[in-house]
Protein backbone atom coordinates (compact mmCIF):
# COMPACT_ATOMS: atom_id res chain seq x y z
CA UNK A 1 0.00 0.00 0.00
CA UNK A 2 2.94 2.34 0.54
CA UNK A 3 4.22 2.10 -3.04
CA UNK A 4 1.29 4.00 -4.67
CA UNK A 5 1.61 6.75 -2.04
CA UNK A 6 5.35 7.13 -2.61
CA UNK A 7 4.88 7.05 -6.38
CA UNK A 8 2.21 9.73 -6.15
CA UNK A 9 4.23 12.02 -3.89
CA UNK A 10 7.44 11.61 -5.88
CA UNK A 11 6.03 11.74 -9.40
CA UNK A 12 2.73 13.63 -9.44
CA UNK A 13 2.89 16.23 -6.66
CA UNK A 14 5.85 18.20 -8.06
CA UNK A 15 3.96 18.67 -11.33
CA UNK A 16 0.83 19.66 -9.42
CA UNK A 17 2.86 22.31 -7.61
CA UNK A 18 4.01 23.74 -10.95
CA UNK A 19 0.42 23.77 -12.18
CA UNK A 20 -0.71 25.64 -9.05
CA UNK A 21 1.92 28.35 -9.53
CA UNK A 22 1.11 28.72 -13.22
CA UNK A 23 -2.59 29.03 -12.37
CA UNK A 24 -1.83 31.59 -9.67
CA UNK A 25 0.23 33.73 -12.04
CA UNK A 26 -2.45 33.53 -14.73
CA UNK A 27 -5.10 34.56 -12.20
CA UNK A 28 -3.02 37.51 -11.01
CA UNK A 29 -2.35 38.52 -14.63
CA UNK A 30 -6.10 38.48 -15.30
CA UNK A 31 -6.73 40.65 -12.26
CA UNK A 32 -8.12 38.05 -9.89
CA UNK A 33 -6.02 38.93 -6.85
CA UNK A 34 -8.24 38.23 -3.86
CA UNK A 35 -8.74 34.43 -4.20
CA UNK A 36 -5.02 33.92 -4.82
CA UNK A 37 -4.11 36.10 -1.84
CA UNK A 38 -6.59 34.27 0.40
CA UNK A 39 -5.30 30.83 -0.61
CA UNK A 40 -1.66 31.76 -0.08
CA UNK A 41 -2.54 33.37 3.25
CA UNK A 42 -4.31 30.20 4.37
CA UNK A 43 -1.35 28.02 3.41
CA UNK A 44 1.13 30.35 5.11
CA UNK A 45 -1.02 30.31 8.26
CA UNK A 46 -1.29 26.51 8.21
CA UNK A 47 2.46 26.16 7.71
CA UNK A 48 3.00 28.62 10.56
CA UNK A 49 0.81 26.49 12.87
CA UNK A 50 2.50 23.27 11.81
CA UNK A 51 5.93 24.79 12.41
CA UNK A 52 4.83 26.16 15.77
CA UNK A 53 3.64 22.68 16.78
CA UNK A 54 6.96 21.13 15.72
CA UNK A 55 8.95 23.80 17.58
CA UNK A 56 6.89 23.29 20.72
CA UNK A 57 7.21 19.50 20.59
CA UNK A 58 11.00 19.72 20.19
CA UNK A 59 11.24 22.53 22.77
CA UNK A 60 13.16 24.76 20.35
CA UNK A 61 13.21 28.54 20.10
CA UNK A 62 9.93 30.00 18.88
CA UNK A 63 11.71 32.47 16.61
CA UNK A 64 12.36 29.57 14.22
CA UNK A 65 8.67 29.73 13.28
CA UNK A 66 9.39 33.01 11.48
CA UNK A 67 11.07 30.96 8.74
CA UNK A 68 7.91 28.93 8.04
CA UNK A 69 6.69 31.10 5.10
CA UNK A 70 9.81 30.03 3.19
CA UNK A 71 8.32 26.55 2.95
CA UNK A 72 5.33 27.96 1.05
CA UNK A 73 7.48 30.29 -1.06
CA UNK A 74 10.75 28.74 -2.08
CA UNK A 75 11.83 25.56 -0.33
CA UNK A 76 9.04 23.33 -1.61
CA UNK A 77 9.61 24.54 -5.15
CA UNK A 78 13.32 23.85 -4.93
CA UNK A 79 12.60 20.30 -3.78
CA UNK A 80 9.97 19.92 -6.55
CA UNK A 81 12.56 21.04 -9.13
CA UNK A 82 15.04 18.42 -7.90
CA UNK A 83 12.36 15.71 -7.93
CA UNK A 84 11.26 16.56 -11.49
CA UNK A 85 14.89 16.63 -12.66
CA UNK A 86 15.60 13.27 -11.02
CA UNK A 87 12.43 11.78 -12.51
CA UNK A 88 13.45 12.83 -16.03
CA UNK A 89 17.00 11.59 -15.45
CA UNK A 90 15.65 8.15 -14.56
CA UNK A 91 13.01 8.06 -17.32
CA UNK A 92 15.46 9.07 -20.05
CA UNK A 93 18.21 6.83 -18.62
CA UNK A 94 20.73 9.59 -18.19
CA UNK A 95 23.94 8.81 -16.36
CA UNK A 96 23.27 8.87 -12.64
CA UNK A 97 25.23 7.53 -9.72
CA UNK A 98 25.81 8.09 -6.04
CA UNK A 99 28.15 10.90 -5.17
CA UNK A 100 31.23 10.32 -3.06
CA UNK A 101 33.01 12.59 -0.65
CA UNK A 102 36.68 13.08 -1.43
CA UNK A 103 38.73 13.75 1.65
CA UNK A 104 41.77 15.96 1.37
CA UNK A 105 44.53 15.75 3.94
CA UNK A 106 45.30 13.31 6.67
CA UNK A 107 43.09 12.53 9.65
CA UNK A 108 44.16 11.01 12.92
CA UNK A 109 42.11 8.95 15.31
CA UNK A 110 42.89 9.26 19.01
CA UNK A 111 40.18 6.96 20.32
CA UNK A 112 41.65 3.48 20.61
N, C-alpha and C positions, 0 to 999 in steps of 0.2 A: 504493500500500500504506500510505502514511502517513495518508491521510484516515480510514480506519476507526479507527486508533489514536488520533488526535486527537479524533475524535468520541466514542470511548469514554471517554477521560480527561476530556474537558470536559463530557460530558453524563451519563454513568452513574456515574462514581466519586464525585462529590459526594453523590449519593443513597445510594450504598452506605455511605459514611461515616456518614450520618445513621442508616441502618439498624443499623450496628454499635453506635453509641452507644445507640440505643433498646434493642437487645438486651442490651447490657451493663447498663443501668439496670434492665431487667426482671429479669435474672438476679440482680443484687444485691438487688433488692426481694424476690425469692423465696428469698433466703438462700444462693445459690450464689456464694460469694465467691472461692474458691480458683481456679477456672479463669479467671475474669475477671482476677484479680490476676496470675496467671502470664502470660496473654496480654499484658497491658499491660506487665509487666516485660520480656518478651521484646522487644516493640517499642521500649521505651525503650532497652534494651541495644543493639539493632541500630542505632537512630538515633544512639546514643552512638558506636558504632564507625564508622559512616559519617561522622559529623562529625569524629571524630578523624582519619580518613583524609584528609578534605578539608583540615583544618587542617595536617596534616603535609605534604601536597602543596604547599600555598600558603606553607608556612613561616611560619605565623601563631602567635600566642600560644595555648598549650594551654588556657588558662583559658576560651577561647571555647566549648569543648566543654561546659562546665557549662550552657550555654543550650540544649543539644540536647533535653532533655525538653519544652521549650515547643513543639517541632514536633509531638510526639505529643499534647500537651494544649494546644490553643489556636490556634496559627498555622494549622495545616491546616484547622481548622474555620472559621476566619475566611475563608480562601481559598475553601473549599467554599460558604460562605454567599454570597460575592460571585459565584461561578460560577452557583449556582442562581438568584440574583436576575437576573443577566444573561441566563441562558437563558430565564426567564419573560418578561423585557422583550422579547426578540427574538421569542419565540413568540406573544405577545399584542400585538405591534406597538406597544408603547409608544414614546413619544418618546425617542429616544436619539441622541446626537451626541458628537463629540469635544469634550473640554474645551479651553479656551484659557487661557493665562496672561496676566493683565492686569498690565502693568508700570506702577508708579506712580513718578513722578519722572523725572529726566533722567539719562541715562548718557553718559559720555564715553569715547571710544576713543583711546588714546595710541599704539597700534601702527599706524604708517603704512606 
